[in-house]
């Protein structure tokens, strides 16, 4: 009995230290966090910026947006959520060309925000987490 317990304990320790397991746990947490942010949002604000600013590799939030779009109704929020059904998740993304930002709000509290790169790919859009630790790629 004691031998079996030690084998199980050592197996758990070895398994939990593998990079693959850590990546899986990280992906589950990021997806959960992102889905929670979307489901807790009562409003989504999308800000459009001058595309010539995107090439400067700076935080577009420092500039005044050229257009602001708001999703407030339940139907609009549900439609926005559907965009992420068939996405490809990627790891760290360095230096995207940000031309939009997406802000998730619950009433007036900002839950999170993401940057959007519509320039890098011809037929895809990259939505980057604000610190660029992961992103979602969506077909246009």
Backbone as a ProteinNet text record, in pm:
[ID]
protein_1_A
[PRIMARY]
XXXXXXXXXXXXXXXXXXXXXXXXXXXXXXXXXXXXXXXXXXXXXXXXXXXXXXXXXXXXXXXXXXXXXXXXXXXXXXXXXXXXXXXXXXXXXXXXXXXXXXXXXXXXXXXXXXXXXXXXXXXXXXXXXXXXXXXXXXXX
[TERTIARY]
83	0	87.3	188.3	276.7	355.1	397.8	472.7	386.3	260.2	167.2	142.6	129.6	108.6	229.3	348.9	471.1	482.3	449	452.9	354.6	234.6	133.7	181.1	235.5	283.1	396.2	492.6	603.8	552.2	457.1	399.5	330.8	257.2	188.3	290	394.6	496.9	566.7	603	669.2	576.9	451.7	355.8	325.7	314.4	279	394.3	514.4	629.8	661.3	594.1	625.9	577.6	651.8	615.9	480.4	453.2	326.2	209.3	222	116.1	100.6	212	206.3	141.2	174.4	112.8	-36.3	-76.2	-218	-292.6	-235.4	-297.5	-307	-200.5	-200	-307.3	-320.2	-422.1	-562.8	-585.6	-718	-750	-652.5	-674	-701.2	-621.4	-639.4	-774.9	-814.1	-944	-1057.3	-1045	-1146.8	-1156.6	-1043	-1040.1	-1102.2	-1067	-1121	-1271.9	-1316.6	-1460.1	-1537.5	-1478.4	-1541.9	-1554	-1450.1	-1453.1	-1566.3	-1576.8	-1683.6	-1820.9	-1838.5	-1971	-2010.4	-1914.2	-1944.7	-1957.7	-1935.7	-1941.3	-2084.9	-2113.1	-2243.3	-2230	-2105.4	-2079	-1939.9	-1928.6	-1799.6	-1776.8	-1662.1	-1627.6	-1509.2	-1525.7	-1419	-1376	-1247.7	-1193.4	-1106.3	-1129.4	-1052.9	-950.9	-829.1	-721.6	-669.5	-610.7	-548.9	-446.9	-460.8	-373.9	-227.5	-199.3	-58.9	10.3	-67.3	-10.2	32	-32.7	-6	138.6	197.7	335.4	438.5	396.1	489.6	520.3	451.2	474	463.3	365.2	341.2	202.2	174.7	44	-57.5	-147.7	-245.3	-337.5	-347.1	-432.2	-383.8	-259.3	-206.1	-264.7	-329.2	-385.6	-537.5	-593	-738.5	-794.2	-894.3	-950.8	-1024	-1018.6	-1089.5	-1238.2	-1271.5	-1411.9	-1425.3	-1545.1	-1575.2	-1705.8	-1702.4	-1820.8	-1856.6	-1987.2	-2032	-2130.7	-2109.6	-2205.6	-2265.9	-2397.6	-2463.2	-2577.6	-2646.4	-2763.2	-2719.1	-2807.9	-2778.3	-2746.5	-2822.2	-2799.3	-2661.4	-2622.1	-2490	-2377.9	-2393	-2291.6	-2282.5	-2396.9	-2397.3	-2332.6	-2360.8	-2300.1	-2148.5	-2103.4	-1960	-1895.9	-1961.2	-1910.2	-1893.8	-1982.2	-1976.8	-1851.3	-1793.3	-1671.7	-1560.6	-1559.4	-1449.7	-1471.9	-1576.7	-1603.8	-1498.6	-1452.7	-1355.7	-1225.9	-1162.9	-1038.8	-919.3	-805.4	-679	-606.7	-572.2	-502.3	-352.2	-279.3	-134.2	-68.2	61.1	138.2	177	280.3	328.8	335.6	289.9	287.5	364.5	477	558.8	520.7	499.3	490.6	382.4	258.6	153.3	127.3	64	24.9	-116.2	-125.3	-255.4	-329.4	-446.4	-528.2	-662.7	-690.9	-813.7	-780.8	-866.3	-862	-1004.8	-1016.6	-1147.6	-1148	-1245	-1256.2	-1383	-1366.6	-1479	-1514.6	-1638.5	-1682.2	-1802.2	-1807.5	-1926	-1975.2	-2083.7	-2132.6	-2022.1	-1959.4	-1852.8	-1713.7	-1707.4	-1578.4	-1516.6	-1393.3	-1325.1	-1272.2	-1318.5	-1276.1	-1142.3	-1126.6	-1003.9	-1007.6	-895.4	-893.8	-790.4	-811.9	-727.5	-696.6	-587	-551.2	-582.8	-613.6	-650.2	-556.5	-500.1	-412.2	-484.2	-520.3	-587.9	-492.8	-367.6	-271.2	-178.8	-140.9	-41.9	-81.4	-205.7	-253.7	-353.9	-354.1	-447.4	-591	-609.2	-743.4	-775.9	-695.1	-716.7	-697.6	-748.4	-735.5	-672.4	-577.8	-516.2	-566.4	-622.6	-668.2	-572.8	-495.6	-388.9	-430.4	-396.4	-412.8	-325	-365	-299.1	-149	-101.3	43.2	108.1	30.2	77.3	120	74.1	112.7	44.2	-71.3	-139.6	-228.8	-272.8	-363.1	-454.9	-559	-651.6	-645.6	-642	-643.7	-778.8	-844.7	-980.1	-980.1	-1046.7	-1062.2	-1153.4	-1118.5	-1200.5	-1330.2
-119.5	0	125.8	126.1	241.5	260	149.9	154.4	213.2	171.9	223.1	372.4	416.5	558.6	641.3	592	663.1	669.5	561.6	559.8	661.8	666.1	762.5	904.9	930.1	1063.5	1109.1	1021	1054.7	1078	997.4	1014.6	1150.1	1187.7	1317.5	1431.1	1421.9	1526.7	1537	1423.5	1424.9	1477.5	1432.1	1473.4	1622.3	1673.2	1814.3	1908	1857.3	1942	1946.6	1868.9	1868.7	1997.8	2043.3	2166	2153.2	2035.8	2015.9	2034.1	1978.6	1992.5	2138.3	2205.8	2346.7	2430.7	2402.4	2474.8	2448.6	2324	2288.9	2362.2	2362.6	2432.9	2582.1	2639.5	2781.9	2812.2	2726.9	2746.8	2739.8	2643.5	2630.2	2756.3	2805.1	2925.1	3046.8	3065	3180.7	3176.2	3057.8	3044.9	3071.3	3016.6	3039.5	3188.4	3251.5	3394	3477.4	3446.4	3520	3499.2	3374	3344.9	3409.5	3413.6	3479.8	3629.5	3687.6	3830.6	3860.5	3780.1	3802.3	3784.5	3677.5	3650.6	3752	3815.2	3915.9	4056.4	4071.2	4203.6	4246.6	4370.3	4429.1	4524.8	4552.1	4641.8	4610.1	4613.2	4596.4	4720.2	4781.8	4901.1	4867.4	4893.3	4871.4	5008.1	5035.7	5164	5141.3	5222.3	5215.6	5329	5296	5395.2	5409.2	5521.3	5547.7	5437.2	5368.5	5254.8	5294.2	5420.1	5462	5461.4	5467.5	5460.7	5319.1	5220.7	5080.7	5043.4	5102.3	5069	5128.7	5217.4	5281.3	5193.2	5081.2	4986.1	5050	5134.3	5197.7	5158.3	5188.5	5161.7	5256	5201.2	5285.1	5358.2	5310.7	5376.5	5518.4	5548	5682.6	5782.8	5733.2	5819.2	5827.9	5928.2	5944.8	5853.2	5771	5681.2	5758.6	5704.5	5769.7	5734.1	5615.3	5573.3	5487.8	5490.8	5407.6	5334.5	5202.7	5118.5	5058.3	5046.7	4990.3	4876.5	4768.1	4657.8	4658.4	4681.4	4693.7	4595.3	4564.2	4477.1	4332.2	4253.6	4112.1	4042.6	4075	4013.4	4050.4	4176.5	4219.7	4147.8	4134	4066.3	3918.4	3854.3	3713.5	3695.1	3785.3	3778.3	3795.3	3884.6	3904.8	3778	3714.3	3591.2	3480.9	3474.9	3371.7	3381.8	3498.9	3518.5	3425.5	3394.1	3318.4	3167.5	3119.7	2976.2	2896.4	2946.1	2873.1	2951.1	2977.1	3053.4	2962.6	3012.1	2943.7	3025	2959.9	3030.1	3015.5	3124.5	3122.3	3170.1	3146.3	3190	3336.3	3373.7	3512	3570.5	3691.6	3760	3890.8	3898.2	4019.4	4118.2	4237.9	4352.7	4346.4	4322.1	4325.6	4469	4481.6	4612.6	4642.8	4707.7	4732	4845.4	4813	4917	4932.5	4842	4847.5	4804.7	4843.9	4789.3	4751.1	4643.8	4595.5	4602.5	4673.4	4691.5	4621.9	4536.6	4464.2	4531.4	4575.9	4647	4578.1	4586.1	4547.7	4676.8	4727.4	4861.1	4960.3	5024.5	5121.1	5067.4	4948.2	4889.9	4814.6	4848.9	4778.5	4645.4	4535.2	4402.3	4364.8	4398.1	4364.5	4433.9	4434.1	4485.1	4409.8	4410.4	4339.4	4432	4402.2	4475.9	4390.3	4456.2	4384.8	4426.7	4325.6	4347.3	4295.4	4386.4	4348.4	4356.3	4389.6	4413.3	4293.8	4221	4113.4	4006.4	3961	3855.6	3913.3	3857.7	3905.2	3861.6	3736.7	3681.5	3650.5	3703.3	3673.1	3798.4	3790.3	3898.1	3837.6	3908	3861.4	3949.7	3886.7	3957.8	3921	4018.7	3996.4	4040	3958	3994.8	4117.4	4205.1	4335.9	4328	4221.4	4208.3	4116.7	4081.4	4000.8	3858.8	3807.6	3673.4	3564.2	3594.6	3501.8	3581.7	3516.1	3582.8	3479.6	3529	3445.8	3491.4	3394.4	3426.7	3383.7	3477.3	3456.2	3480.9	3392.8	3415.3	3534.3	3617	3735.7	3694.4
0	0	0	88.7	98.4	-31.6	-92.2	-217.5	-330.1	-337	-438.4	-422.5	-298	-271.1	-316.3	-288.4	-327.7	-479.7	-548.3	-695.7	-752.2	-697.9	-744.2	-716.9	-599.5	-563.4	-656	-680.8	-770.5	-912.1	-957.6	-1091.8	-1104.8	-1003.8	-1006.1	-1011.9	-931.7	-932	-1066.9	-1124.6	-1255.4	-1363.6	-1360.9	-1463.4	-1454.2	-1331.9	-1315.5	-1349.2	-1359.2	-1391	-1539.7	-1619.1	-1762.1	-1827.5	-1927.7	-1999.4	-2066.8	-2122.1	-2192.3	-2096	-1976.9	-1877.1	-1836.1	-1814.1	-1775.8	-1885.1	-2011.8	-2123.5	-2130.4	-2107.1	-2109.2	-1998.5	-1880.1	-1767.5	-1797.9	-1853.1	-1888.6	-1992.5	-2095.1	-2199.1	-2141.8	-2053.8	-1991.6	-1911.6	-1834.3	-1753.8	-1841.5	-1948.2	-2036.4	-2105.9	-2154.1	-2220	-2121.9	-2000.7	-1898.3	-1866.9	-1848	-1815.6	-1927.3	-2052.2	-2166.3	-2177.2	-2164.9	-2173.9	-2059.7	-1942	-1828.2	-1854.1	-1910.6	-1943.2	-2040.1	-2145.7	-2244.5	-2180.4	-2103.1	-2046.3	-1938.8	-1873.8	-1771.7	-1828.1	-1957.6	-2020.1	-2045.6	-2010.5	-2042.4	-2160.1	-2197.5	-2309.8	-2365.6	-2496.8	-2562.9	-2648.1	-2629.1	-2706.1	-2796.2	-2924.5	-3021.8	-3072.9	-3056.8	-3101.3	-3224.4	-3325.4	-3449.5	-3450.7	-3493	-3497.9	-3640	-3667	-3796.6	-3825.1	-3938.1	-3969.2	-3986.2	-4012	-4023.3	-3887.3	-3780	-3645.5	-3610.6	-3672.3	-3640.6	-3669	-3769.2	-3804.9	-3710	-3621.8	-3529	-3408.5	-3395.7	-3287.5	-3149.1	-3134.4	-3005	-2957.4	-2834.5	-2777.9	-2843	-2921.1	-2991.4	-2894.9	-2773.1	-2673.7	-2643.9	-2677.9	-2656.3	-2756.1	-2860.9	-2964.8	-2952.5	-3013	-3015	-3123.4	-3089.5	-3190.9	-3300.1	-3421.3	-3531.9	-3530.2	-3480.8	-3466.5	-3341.5	-3284.5	-3168.6	-3195.6	-3179.9	-3198.6	-3063.2	-3037.5	-2910.2	-2933.4	-2859.8	-2857.2	-2717.5	-2710.7	-2580.2	-2561.6	-2669.8	-2655.7	-2637.7	-2582.3	-2559.9	-2692	-2795.9	-2926.7	-2981.4	-2970.7	-3018.3	-2942.5	-2811.6	-2731.2	-2767	-2791.5	-2831.8	-2968.5	-3060.8	-3194.2	-3185.2	-3100.1	-3081.8	-3026.4	-2931.7	-2871.2	-2975.9	-3074.1	-3178.7	-3264.7	-3273	-3352.3	-3304.2	-3176.5	-3117.3	-3115.9	-3179.5	-3179.8	-3256.3	-3368.5	-3451	-3464.1	-3352.1	-3354.5	-3333.1	-3372.9	-3347.1	-3241.2	-3131.2	-3024.4	-3045.5	-3026.5	-3042.2	-2913.5	-2905.5	-2789.2	-2803.6	-2735.4	-2733.4	-2874.3	-2887	-3016.4	-3002.8	-3069	-3060.8	-3169.7	-3128.8	-3218.4	-3325.8	-3289.3	-3391.7	-3437.9	-3551.7	-3605.5	-3555.9	-3442.9	-3380.5	-3449.2	-3501.6	-3562.9	-3491.6	-3398.3	-3318.6	-3176.4	-3084.4	-2949.2	-2911.4	-2834.3	-2788.9	-2636.8	-2581.8	-2437.3	-2388.7	-2289.2	-2230.4	-2098.5	-2088.3	-1968.8	-1904.5	-1772.5	-1697.4	-1633.9	-1689.4	-1656.2	-1692.6	-1596.1	-1628.3	-1595.8	-1535.6	-1497.3	-1615.1	-1648.7	-1757.3	-1704.7	-1765	-1724	-1786.8	-1913.5	-1985.8	-2121.1	-2189.9	-2326.5	-2408.9	-2538.8	-2634.1	-2750.4	-2818.9	-2939.5	-3060.9	-3171.9	-3294.1	-3406.5	-3471.7	-3586.5	-3710.4	-3799	-3924.1	-4042.9	-4017.1	-4124.7	-4149.6	-4044.7	-4056.6	-4158.3	-4154	-4244	-4342.8	-4462.3	-4564.6	-4533.9	-4491.5	-4472.1	-4326.4	-4234.7	-4093.5	-4009.1	-3887.7	-3789.8	-3665.1	-3605.3	-3480.6	-3366.6	-3264.5	-3145.1	-3032.1	-2987	-2888.6	-2749.3	-2653.8	-2514.5	-2489.7	-2400.5	-2384.9	-2357.4	-2296.4	-2273	-2376.9	-2479.5	-2593.8	-2556.1	-2442.4	-2400.3	-2482	-2536.8	-2626.6	-2719.1	-2824.6	-2918.4	-2981.8	-3044	-3119.9	-3264.8	-3355.9	-3498.4	-3553.2	-3620.6	-3671.9	-3821.5	-3895.8	-4040	-4062.5	-4162.4	-4193.8	-4258.3
[MASK]
++++++++++++++++++++++++++++++++++++++++++++++++++++++++++++++++++++++++++++++++++++++++++++++++++++++++++++++++++++++++++++++++++++++++++++

